[in-house]
Amino acid sequence: MATKLKEVDAVIVGLGWTGGILAKELTEAGLKVVALERGAMRSPEKDFAVPIVRDELRFVVRHDLMQNTARDTLTIRNNPSQDALPMRRLGSFLPGEVVGGSAVHWSGHTWRWTDMEFKVRSMYEERYGKNFIPADMTVQDWGITYAELEPYYDKFECTAAVSGKAGNINGEILPGGNPFEAPRAREYPLPPLTPILASEMFTQAAKNNGYHPFPRPAANASRAYTNPDGSKFGACQYCGYCQRFGCEANAKGSPLTTVIPIAMRNPNFELRTYSWVTKVLKASDGKRVSGVAYTNLLNGEEFEQPAGVVLLCAYAINNVHLMLLSGIGEPYDPVAQKGVIGKNYCYQTGAGATLFFEGRHFNPFMSAGGSNATIDDFNINWDFDRGQHGFVGGYNVAGGFNTALPIGYRPVPRGTPQWGKAWKAATAKWYQTAMNISASGSVMANRYNYYDLDPTYRNAFGQPLMRMTFDYKENEHKIGQHAAQVINDIAKSMNPTRLNEATVRTRWTVVPYQSTHNTGGTIMGANPRDSALNKYLQSWDCHNLFVVGANVFPHNASYNPTGPVGALAYWTADAVKNRYLKDPGPLVPA
Amino acid sequence: MTDQGFGRRDFLKTAVAGGAAAAATATAIPAASTQAQQPAAPPAAEGYEFLNLDEAAFVEALVDHMVPADELTPKGTEIGINIYIDRALAGAWGKGERLYMQGPWQVGVPSQGYQLPLTPAQLYRAGIAATNAHCRRTYGKVFDRLDEKQREEVLIGLSTGKVSFDNGLPVRVFWTTIYQTVMEGMFSDPIYGGNRDKAGWRLIGFPGVIAVHRENVEKYRDKPFPADPLSIADMS
């Protein structure tokens, strides 16, 4: 029997970027806030210190900071005709499971998604006609605009110490930045990272091919920095251990060194670690939620935490899972195309080439998380005519390195033996003389890519696992083909000694690692028929429930998701503080 | 361990035979101490935690074949890859830590990833037995008794799926697991038992643990970085 605790003003489920931002903002607004986090506390100065943090086996291969799939995972299949089977260990994506969440181990790539995403259906229909978007492509407008989000992007970039170069300030195109980006009110808080050889060579080649390269914006502080909240950052050391590691230099934009410690110092805030939320509890009126049920993982004791406002801030997949387990909103049915919870799960596609240059020295172990140069000519460039290529969305292309550690990164030309003296000689020869060019491509929503509850498999709490049904569709194949062609053309123009050409991803597989950019499932939108949440990420069904994270994206762009995830967290914090608390109820009429 | 050689396994089998063999033990003991005193022998504290005699012989033969001695590195057993594998199998990973182990079980399709009802240690054990059974059937002896050419043939068979196991164990899954662990043993931090003297890191010029490259990014752009690699133990 669960112990019922004293009601608090707000309960936050999951303490990563979004939970941390909301914890700070709401406690500063005077609310009593409790955060429930299933993972443990990690202290940057003790847990991410040299030498113990420099351990590829522990952090990359054995997933030290990640969700433990023995306890909770999901089942997966490529289409509804297959039996879904459990993802028995992590592979394709890596949700975090510590205080700070996936934001502890991310690389820091921080983008501003534009109206090309937020108005995807209306822009493509206006330009290419209603028949251009295939019938099974369930993309829809987000109900929000870039202009509304701009100040919140700015706020997040300043909090997270994003280093970059503006390409467009108030409509003026600036040299050195991304000429396709939407107008910014001001520069990035920090100048770009120091380029490495691979990014310089890519930059030159991209220019030679008529493209517009720029340094990738990343929450890796290019020099020492104090953010507007007073959180201090060290300068990035280009240590080569970024993705999947905590930062030893305090240079990575992480909630664990910014918003979370600020909330922790506020007497209005209480963090309970090892606390696994199993359900959001509906109030008897059906229009509100009353709190959450959770289990103390240290002794198995069950609690009920009543709260005035419930904010789901877990990893995107786990937010959707909780909504399905709690029976809030109508589950999505791909056959009838009814319901919204689980709808529009999206991922990302990609392609990559490896270029080998005898005589060059790339030193791949010297890099920041965001050490690369990027082109957006086939991404947020609306002048790029998709009509003749027949796809919606696009891809960005980048040259550089991120966490090229030797268990996982040992490039050799295709056809090299996998073991023996010849393998060793090739491994020795090419480790420092190879670089990559890779593309990350968008995935448009499809009727048959979705989440629901698995009928067979259960987690450690006896609850159904979430079932993921996903595969790349024709649109992604076309994007992948186009991207592979562009990559290979750029690569060949660089005249490498050897080239492993880029190929197209056809079927999604759960191994190997691809990206931790899972989106959708509880999407935001303009009305409750098509979406689970309104533009303030407020549940259409229960007005005191907010669901924050990449699970609100109606489709997935080619960009990394954290920019809009962080911006929307600040946007939601403002809506709760300034509007909802004054007059609790739906912020948008249904 | 060659076909003709009298290796540790042969000695130990003789030594523990008991009964009538007890007399032989007495004569064998000095041989063992001599062996232990050979300067080329690995540190005395080694020993195996998980692998039995047959499995140890298989793994030693495997890692010495995949990582042969040449001017670039010592051979696999001298780098400690066999020790890395033994410790990994004996430890939490080998016992299935973080592995979702609830049924029902289905073979599934490759895009669904690992679906065996086996921990990595159980998979290793079953896979070595199945590979040795294949070798006995094909060559009349187990893997570690094969000559170089035959070992190469077996590994190519495993890696391309040309070999299949009669008992249903999927060759592909066994091969990807042993391959991955050999690479881990060669390139992970020496604290885990492999990559002894940072031989794997020296091979490629990876500097290891110390990684403060803020000044080096420009200083060594397109220049070789003079790496004398450091490990966790070196820095502790």
Interface residues (C-beta under 8 A of the other chain):
Chain A: V50 P51 I52 R54 D55 E56 L57 V61 R62 H63 N68 T69 A70 T73 I76 R77 N78 Q82 D83 L85 P86 M87 R88 R89 L90 G91 T194 I196 L197 E200 A235 C236 Q237 Y238 C239 G240 Y241 R360 H361 F362 N363 F365 M366 L405 P406 I407 R410 Q418 W419 G420 K421 K424 A425 T427 A428 Y431 Q432 T456 Y457 R458 R507 W508 T509 V510 V511
Chain B: H65 M66 V67 P68 D70 L72 T73 W93 G96 E97 R98 L99 Y100 M101 Q102 P104 Q106 G108 V109 P110 S111 Q112 G113 Y114 Q115 E152 L155 S159 Y179 V182 M183 E184 F187 S188 D189 I191 Y192 G200 W201 L203 I204 G205 F206 P207 G208 V209 I210 A211 V212 H213 R214 N216 V217 E218 Y220 R221 D222 K223 P224 F225 L230 S231 I232 D234 M235 S236
